[in-house]
Amino acid sequence: MVDLKSLHSHSLFGGITEDQISRIKDFFIEENFSENEFIEREGDIGDRIYFIIEGQVEILKKITESGNLSRIFLFSEGDVFGEMELIDVQPCAASVRAITPTKALTLSNKGFYQIRKYDLKVFSLMIMNLARDISRRLRKADEIIAHCPEFNIL
């Protein structure tokens, strides 16, 4: 059962009322992941966005040809991942592994576009919120890169 309050806490639903969320809740699926379970792997085809309800996940990126992984982000309750694959329909840019038992609500690419047909206003708000989230992450990545000595070539 989708908990409307937990969805409303995610930034993707900013400006969307609980009534509007209740009308689209059937497009979401609850999924549970065990500790150390890979939810997505870098290079796989991703087709959904994940809203963390409980638990923590780490975002891992391959840093060498040998396949060694480096943690680039840590997400927990209230965070979202998988949005890049939802928008650009490209393979997963990183791997995601549950650090603790994790519960997430997922919205598939197909479900996301069904929302567009069902309620264009809600879909438009979700797209705008998604763009804001991606922009915030890009700004954070820019700051990290700006402070890396190997990138300061001037």
Secondary structure, DSSP 8 states (H G I E B T S, - for coil): ---HHHHHTSGGGTT--HHHHHHHGGGEEEEEE-TT-EEE-TTSB--EEEEEEESEEEEEEE-STT--EEEEEEEETT-EE-HHHHHH--B-SSEEEESS-EEEEEEEHHHHHHHHHH-HHHHHHHHHHHHHHHHHHHHHHHHHHHT-GGG---
